[in-house]
Amino acid sequence: MNIRHFFNVELTRYFIMIRRPIPVAAQDIGRWLLIMQLTAAAAVITNAALLCFTIPTGSDEHSVVFQYLSPMWVFFLFQYIVFGCMGIFAYIVEDIPSDVSLMSLISNAH
């Protein structure tokens, strides 16, 4: 068996036997929303920990906050501030853009 025949058979098998999945419409993103929210929460917690526990504390000008609060309090405050901002943005920003909801109303009317 020569190499050309082998590649021809493999390419034929790849293009004929393996097909692309048929796209199916979904109502929403389902479980992926929870996964993205958990990933965002983990990112906030780890970034807050990196910021608060790796900044050098002392008498330099970059650690003014640490002169009055311990790094643990800064860690918790930073998390609450960021999670609060995330909640405010989630409340303010619409889940469905206005032009998409308008188009769905028009399509449902017909």
PLY file of the C-alpha trace (Angstrom):
ply
format ascii 1.0
element vertex 110
property float x
property float y
property float z
element edge 109
property int vertex1
property int vertex2
end_header
0.00 0.00 0.00
1.50 3.26 -0.93
1.37 6.43 1.14
-0.77 8.35 -1.34
-3.50 5.72 -1.20
-3.36 5.71 2.62
-3.83 9.50 2.83
-6.59 9.35 0.23
-8.46 6.74 2.29
-7.94 8.68 5.53
-9.07 11.98 4.02
-12.10 10.32 2.48
-12.97 8.77 5.83
-12.52 12.14 7.54
-14.69 14.11 5.15
-17.42 11.50 4.60
-17.77 9.64 7.87
-17.19 12.54 10.27
-19.83 15.20 9.89
-20.33 18.51 11.53
-23.01 18.56 14.23
-26.30 20.08 13.22
-26.85 23.39 15.04
-29.91 23.50 17.26
-31.43 26.69 18.63
-31.28 27.11 22.39
-33.50 29.17 24.66
-30.59 30.53 26.72
-27.01 29.66 27.60
-28.11 27.30 30.35
-25.41 25.91 32.63
-22.71 28.05 31.01
-24.04 31.12 32.84
-23.36 29.46 36.20
-19.92 28.34 35.04
-19.04 31.88 33.89
-20.30 33.38 37.16
-18.26 30.90 39.23
-15.19 31.63 37.11
-15.67 35.37 37.62
-16.04 34.88 41.39
-12.91 32.73 41.52
-11.04 35.38 39.52
-12.11 38.12 41.94
-11.06 36.10 44.98
-7.68 35.05 43.59
-6.87 38.52 42.24
-7.86 40.12 45.55
-5.63 37.67 47.39
-2.72 38.34 45.05
-3.10 42.08 45.40
-3.55 42.17 49.15
-1.08 39.54 50.26
1.77 40.27 47.85
1.91 44.06 48.20
4.78 44.89 50.51
3.68 46.46 53.75
5.81 49.04 55.43
6.47 52.72 55.42
6.67 53.23 51.65
4.10 55.39 49.87
2.39 52.47 48.10
1.09 50.90 51.29
-0.88 53.81 52.75
-3.96 51.59 53.04
-2.06 48.97 55.01
-1.05 51.50 57.66
-4.65 51.63 58.90
-6.01 48.19 57.92
-4.58 44.69 57.99
-4.18 42.89 54.65
-7.04 40.55 55.56
-9.48 43.47 55.95
-8.31 44.97 52.66
-8.83 41.55 51.06
-12.44 41.34 52.28
-13.24 44.97 51.48
-11.81 44.66 47.98
-13.92 41.54 47.34
-17.11 43.18 48.57
-16.49 46.28 46.50
-15.83 44.28 43.32
-18.78 41.92 43.89
-20.98 44.96 44.58
-19.88 46.56 41.31
-20.59 43.30 39.50
-24.09 43.21 41.00
-24.77 46.83 40.07
-23.64 46.26 36.49
-25.73 43.07 36.27
-28.75 45.08 37.41
-28.12 48.03 35.08
-27.19 46.19 31.88
-30.11 44.53 30.13
-30.00 40.77 29.57
-31.57 41.14 26.14
-30.64 44.20 24.07
-33.54 46.44 23.08
-33.12 45.85 19.34
-33.20 42.06 19.83
-36.36 42.24 21.95
-37.94 44.53 19.34
-37.12 42.06 16.56
-38.53 39.16 18.59
-41.76 41.13 19.14
-42.01 41.82 15.42
-41.36 38.17 14.51
-43.92 36.93 17.08
-46.56 39.32 15.75
-46.45 37.78 12.28
0 1
1 2
2 3
3 4
4 5
5 6
6 7
7 8
8 9
9 10
10 11
11 12
12 13
13 14
14 15
15 16
16 17
17 18
18 19
19 20
20 21
21 22
22 23
23 24
24 25
25 26
26 27
27 28
28 29
29 30
30 31
31 32
32 33
33 34
34 35
35 36
36 37
37 38
38 39
39 40
40 41
41 42
42 43
43 44
44 45
45 46
46 47
47 48
48 49
49 50
50 51
51 52
52 53
53 54
54 55
55 56
56 57
57 58
58 59
59 60
60 61
61 62
62 63
63 64
64 65
65 66
66 67
67 68
68 69
69 70
70 71
71 72
72 73
73 74
74 75
75 76
76 77
77 78
78 79
79 80
80 81
81 82
82 83
83 84
84 85
85 86
86 87
87 88
88 89
89 90
90 91
91 92
92 93
93 94
94 95
95 96
96 97
97 98
98 99
99 100
100 101
101 102
102 103
103 104
104 105
105 106
106 107
107 108
108 109
